[in-house]
Structures are given as C-alpha cells and as structure tokens.
Amino acid sequence: MPGARLVMLFAMGFAYASLSIAASDPGRGAAVFNGTCIACHGSDGSGSLPGVPDMTGRTGLLSQDDAVLLKRMAEGFQSPGSPMAMPPRGGNPALTDADLRSVLNYMRKEFKIAP
C-alpha cells in the first residue's frame, strides 16, 4: 500500500513541523514546564520533592550560565544531596533542544532570582 505509506510520511512531517513551530511560540516554555518539569520543580521553582534544589535563590540553579543548564537539561543531572537524578530531557525524549531553550527562558522569567 504505497498510498498509506505516503499518508503516514506526510502526517509525520506535519507533526514534526508543528512541533518546530510550537517550540518557537513564547508559551511553549510554560507548556513544557507544566507538562514535564512541574512534578519535581514545583509551580514556583522551589522544588516539590526532597533533594530537588531551589531554582529561585540567588545561588540557585538559575544563577548558572545557559550553556551549563541546557547541557544538564539535555543530558540529565544529579544534584548534590538529591536522592535521584533528573533524567535527560526531564524524562521526555521527544523534547527538542528548542523546547529546552524555551523552558529555560520561561523559568528565567517566571522564577526571577531573589535578591
């Protein structure tokens, strides 16, 4: 059934294009955070599980450079003192690098570093 394969390839291409467009949407960071990150990091970025570090403090996670944070988001990271590691891409392998950048931008705006 060559026609069915063509339809499937078209649908996959459309889905990929939709994800790419969505990643550039300013609301994408909030959507990804609320769908993937909020369970551990909490709605206010202070961490909702034991050992999850507070992102909002002056020396919190968001005080680090983008390159460091994006690498940890992509590859996963074990915070000192935390009983569990953050999995790569927050446990969602479908997240793109653009999604990760959107989440980081969202967190920096939403969880301003406290003085």
C-alpha positions in Angstrom: 0.0 0.0 0.0 2.2 2.8 -1.2 -0.6 5.3 -0.7 -0.9 4.5 3.0 2.9 5.0 3.4 2.7 8.3 1.7 -0.1 9.5 4.0 1.9 8.3 7.1 5.0 10.1 5.9 3.0 13.3 5.3 1.4 13.0 8.8 4.9 12.5 10.4 6.3 15.5 8.5 3.3 17.7 9.5 3.7 16.6 13.2 7.4 17.5 13.1 6.7 20.9 11.5 4.0 21.6 14.2 6.5 20.8 17.0 9.1 23.0 15.4 6.6 25.9 15.1 5.3 25.3 18.6 8.9 25.4 20.1 9.3 29.0 18.9 6.0 30.0 20.5 6.5 32.1 23.7 4.0 29.9 25.5 5.9 26.8 24.6 8.2 27.1 27.6 5.3 27.3 30.0 3.5 24.4 28.4 6.6 22.2 28.5 7.4 23.2 32.1 3.9 22.5 33.3 3.7 19.2 31.4 7.2 17.8 32.2 9.1 19.8 34.9 6.5 20.9 37.4 6.2 17.5 39.1 9.7 17.8 40.6 10.5 21.5 40.4 7.1 22.8 41.7 4.9 25.5 40.3 7.1 28.2 41.9 10.5 26.7 41.1 11.4 26.0 44.7 11.3 22.2 44.3 8.5 20.0 45.4 10.4 16.8 46.2 13.1 16.2 48.8 16.5 16.9 47.4 15.3 19.0 44.4 17.2 22.2 44.7 15.5 25.6 44.7 15.9 27.4 41.4 14.9 30.8 42.7 17.6 31.7 45.2 20.5 34.0 44.5 22.7 31.0 44.2 20.0 28.7 42.9 20.2 26.7 39.7 19.1 29.7 37.5 22.1 31.7 38.6 24.2 29.4 36.3 25.0 30.0 32.6 22.6 28.9 29.9 25.2 26.5 28.4 25.6 24.7 31.7 21.9 24.5 32.3 21.0 23.4 28.8 23.6 20.7 28.9 22.2 19.4 32.2 18.7 19.6 30.9 19.6 17.6 27.8 21.8 15.0 29.4 20.3 14.8 32.9 22.0 15.8 36.2 22.5 14.5 39.7 22.2 17.4 42.1 24.4 17.1 45.2 22.3 15.8 48.1 19.4 14.7 45.9 18.4 11.1 46.2 17.5 10.9 42.5 18.9 12.4 39.3 16.9 14.5 36.8 16.6 12.3 33.7 17.7 13.6 30.3 15.2 16.0 28.9 13.1 15.7 32.1 12.3 12.1 31.1 10.6 13.2 27.9 12.9 12.2 25.0 10.5 13.9 22.5 11.6 17.3 23.8 13.8 19.2 21.3 16.7 21.5 22.0 14.4 24.3 21.1 11.9 23.1 23.7 14.7 23.1 26.3 15.7 26.7 25.4 12.0 27.7 25.7 11.7 26.1 29.1 14.9 27.8 30.3 13.7 31.2 29.1 10.3 30.6 30.8 12.0 29.7 34.1 14.3 32.7 34.0 11.3 35.0 33.5 8.9 33.2 35.9 11.3 32.4 38.7 13.3 35.6 38.9 16.4 35.2 41.1 15.6 36.6 44.5 18.0 39.3 45.9 
